[in-house]
Amino acid sequence: MARRSIPVGLVLAAALLGGAGSHTLSVYALLAAVPAVAVAALGAFGDWLEEGTPLGQASPGALGALLWGLALCFVVAASASRPLLLMEGAASGLAHSALVACLVALSLESIVALVAQARQPAPELSGS
């Protein structure tokens, strides 16, 4: 649970701080999000490998690992271009676009995880 919530919280905090005008704190939140998203991406990839689904077959684990990988690429791009925003004082299109794309990828991953959890059969209750 924390493997998913910490990266999402850091990226969301970076977006909210950037929108509020606190660009320095936004850069720090993005820099902290890079290793957190990397750990979540590696964990999702490991979970997919443990599922044992064949390579050609689509599964929620494979899609989740792909989306975490995309989120990692986007958060690295955003954190690399965000300090330029501080130095130049102008809005960087790449920084904003990468941050929004990262939020979209994380939102899609959350939807995939919820759908996969909803499709699992409910455990049977043994009554007496």
Residue, then its C-alpha position, 0 to 999 in steps of 0.5 A: m500500500a505504501r509502495r503506491s501511495i508515497p509516490v502518488g502523494l509526492v507527485l501530487a504534492a509537487a503539482l499542487l506546490g507548483g500550482a500554488g507558486s512554491h516552485t522550490l518546494s515543488v522541485y524538492a518534491l519531484l526529486a523525492a518522487v524519483p526514487a519512490v516511483a522507481v521502487a514502485a515501478l520495480g515492485a510492480f514489475g516484480d509482481w508481474l513476473e511472479e504472476g507467471t502470465p505468458l509474455g504475449q498475454a495481457s494482464p493487469g500486472a503487465l499493464g500496471a508495470l508498464l504504467w509505473g515505468l511510464a510514470l517513472c520516465f515522466v517524473v524523471a523528465a519533469s524533475a530534470s526540467r523543473p530546475l530550469l524553471l527556477m533559473e530562468g523564471a519562465a514556465s517550461g512546457l516540458a516540466h508541466s507536460a511531463l508532470v501532467a503526463c505522470l499524474v495521468a499515468l498514475s491515475l490510469e494505474s490506480i484504475v487498473a489496480l481497482v478493476a483488477q481487485a474488483r474482478q477477483p472472486a470474493p472469499e467464501l465465508s464459512g458460516s456455522 
